[in-house]
Structures are given as C-alpha cells and as structure tokens.
Amino acid sequence: MGRSNIAGAWGELQAAEYLKKKRYKLLASGYRCRFGEIDLIASNRKYLVFVEVKLRKSARFANAFEYVDSRKQDRLRTTASFYLAENPTSLQPRFDVIEIYAPDGTATVSPEIIHMEDAFR
C-alpha cells in the first residue's frame, strides 16, 4: 500500500469514527463499481449519506472541498445511483464532504474535522 493510500485510509477511518460519534450507521467503506468509488456510505434516521473524504495537511492553498469539482460530483452521483439500484432504500440520498486537516499527517493526534452536509447543492 502506497503512502497516499495509507493516508487516505487513515482519513477515511477518522471520518468514519466522527460519523459514528454523530450516531450515523456506517454501511460501506470504499464502495467501488465500474463508475467510480465512494469513500463512505452511512445512514441516519432520515438520510442515506454518500461521503467524500478529503484529507489535507492545511487549507493554505485551497479548502479540501474545493477539490471535489463538478466532474468528481458527477462521478459520485453516477456511482451513488448504481449503489441505490443494488440497495433500494426509503431514505433520502444526500452527498456530504468531510474535510480532515492533519498537519502532521497520520501522526496528527487531533485532526480538525469539518463536515459539510448536502455539499453538492
């Protein structure tokens, strides 16, 4: 596993723990199909949430969510549609972005986590 894969997995774990503390149920991690990948899929009583996790050392150059451009959003929507076709639900789908700022990378003890609900309006 490459260095960025390890960091990405660490970031997704931080986001998953954050969501669990907020009483979300984690349904999938690293969901893949031929259209793309969704980092985390979780649910609460009202929403089925497709989560894109962005890990950065800082927001010096740009906020992490700015890296989720329209092409990435389109791929996520298509992948989510495929997931929903395989896993029907009565929950309202929603797309969230979780930014994780970890100045010391995976050695960061308390990363800053910013959860943007309904991020693709």
C-alpha positions as a printed NumPy array, in Angstrom:
array([[  0.   ,   0.   ,   0.   ],
       [  1.481,   3.331,  -1.056],
       [  1.971,   6.301,   1.219],
       [ -1.067,   8.192,  -0.122],
       [ -3.226,   5.034,   0.175],
       [ -2.258,   4.709,   3.838],
       [ -3.043,   8.384,   4.452],
       [ -6.35 ,   8.056,   2.59 ],
       [ -7.354,   5.005,   4.624],
       [ -6.39 ,   6.863,   7.823],
       [ -8.509,   9.851,   6.771],
       [-11.482,   7.633,   5.987],
       [-11.125,   5.95 ,   9.383],
       [-11.128,   9.374,  11.101],
       [-14.268,  10.339,   9.154],
       [-15.974,   7.014,   9.97 ],
       [-15.259,   7.442,  13.691],
       [-16.573,  11.007,  13.533],
       [-19.808,   9.823,  11.877],
       [-20.266,   7.027,  14.438],
       [-19.989,   9.59 ,  17.252],
       [-22.721,  11.594,  15.486],
       [-24.923,   8.459,  15.548],
       [-24.619,   7.571,  11.877],
       [-24.561,   3.898,  10.945],
       [-21.67 ,   3.044,   8.619],
       [-22.93 ,   0.907,   5.722],
       [-19.907,   0.77 ,   3.407],
       [-16.34 ,   1.953,   3.132],
       [-14.538,   2.252,  -0.195],
       [-17.591,   1.238,  -2.232],
       [-16.481,   0.653,  -5.835],
       [-18.219,  -0.073,  -9.089],
       [-17.315,   0.471, -12.728],
       [-18.368,   4.138, -12.479],
       [-16.194,   5.143,  -9.538],
       [-15.687,   4.979,  -5.79 ],
       [-17.46 ,   6.423,  -2.773],
       [-15.318,   6.752,   0.338],
       [-18.061,   6.156,   2.92 ],
       [-21.756,   5.374,   2.839],
       [-23.657,   5.954,   6.068],
       [-27.192,   6.472,   7.26 ],
       [-29.124,   8.164,   9.995],
       [-32.873,   8.113,  10.577],
       [-33.586,  10.398,   7.607],
       [-30.709,  10.198,   5.103],
       [-28.552,   7.772,   3.177],
       [-25.319,   9.729,   3.015],
       [-22.628,   9.348,   0.368],
       [-19.447,  10.833,   1.823],
       [-16.366,  12.102,   0.025],
       [-13.439,  12.391,   2.448],
       [-10.706,  14.922,   1.714],
       [ -7.524,  14.791,   3.77 ],
       [ -5.072,  17.691,   3.682],
       [ -2.258,  18.982,   5.857],
       [ -3.712,  22.502,   5.707],
       [ -6.066,  24.773,   3.796],
       [ -3.178,  27.008,   2.761],
       [ -3.725,  26.526,  -0.983],
       [ -7.45 ,  25.732,  -1.022],
       [-10.119,  24.252,   1.183],
       [-10.271,  20.492,   0.771],
       [-13.853,  20.508,  -0.537],
       [-12.731,  22.643,  -3.49 ],
       [-11.036,  19.507,  -4.842],
       [-14.494,  17.967,  -5.338],
       [-15.11 ,  19.59 ,  -8.716],
       [-18.153,  19.137, -10.982],
       [-16.602,  16.123, -12.768],
       [-15.966,  14.409,  -9.426],
       [-19.504,  15.257,  -8.281],
       [-20.931,  13.731, -11.485],
       [-18.926,  10.524, -10.944],
       [-20.113,  10.351,  -7.326],
       [-23.754,  10.827,  -8.377],
       [-23.464,   8.075, -11.001],
       [-21.779,   5.718,  -8.524],
       [-24.433,   6.509,  -5.909],
       [-27.184,   5.751,  -8.448],
       [-25.592,   2.357,  -9.068],
       [-25.416,   1.707,  -5.291],
       [-29.082,   2.683,  -4.91 ],
       [-30.089,   0.342,  -7.745],
       [-28.4  ,  -2.514,  -5.85 ],
       [-29.555,  -1.35 ,  -2.393],
       [-33.03 ,   0.223,  -2.536],
       [-33.946,   2.422,   0.431],
       [-36.694,   4.77 ,   1.559],
       [-34.074,   7.145,   2.964],
       [-33.375,  10.454,   1.218],
       [-29.956,  10.36 ,  -0.509],
       [-27.513,  13.142,   0.365],
       [-23.926,  13.968,  -0.584],
       [-21.58 ,  15.175,   2.149],
       [-17.932,  16.156,   2.151],
       [-15.791,  15.651,   5.223],
       [-12.593,  17.68 ,   5.283],
       [ -9.841,  16.458,   7.555],
       [ -6.909,  18.73 ,   8.271],
       [ -3.971,  16.818,   9.716],
       [ -0.833,  18.999,   9.882],
       [  1.323,  16.034,  10.949],
       [ -0.259,  13.569,   8.522],
       [ -1.215,  10.226,  10.058],
       [  0.726,  11.203,  13.219],
       [ -1.77 ,  14.022,  13.914],
       [ -3.33 ,  13.357,  17.315],
       [ -6.394,  15.61 ,  16.959],
       [ -7.163,  16.334,  13.322],
       [ -9.6  ,  19.125,  12.526],
       [-12.76 ,  17.652,  11.002],
       [-15.249,  19.756,   9.053],
       [-18.457,  18.037,   7.97 ],
       [-20.344,  19.698,   5.117],
       [-23.811,  18.227,   4.815],
       [-25.607,  18.372,   1.462],
       [-22.429,  19.683,  -0.141],
       [-23.464,  19.363,  -3.812],
       [-26.31 ,  21.873,  -3.978]])
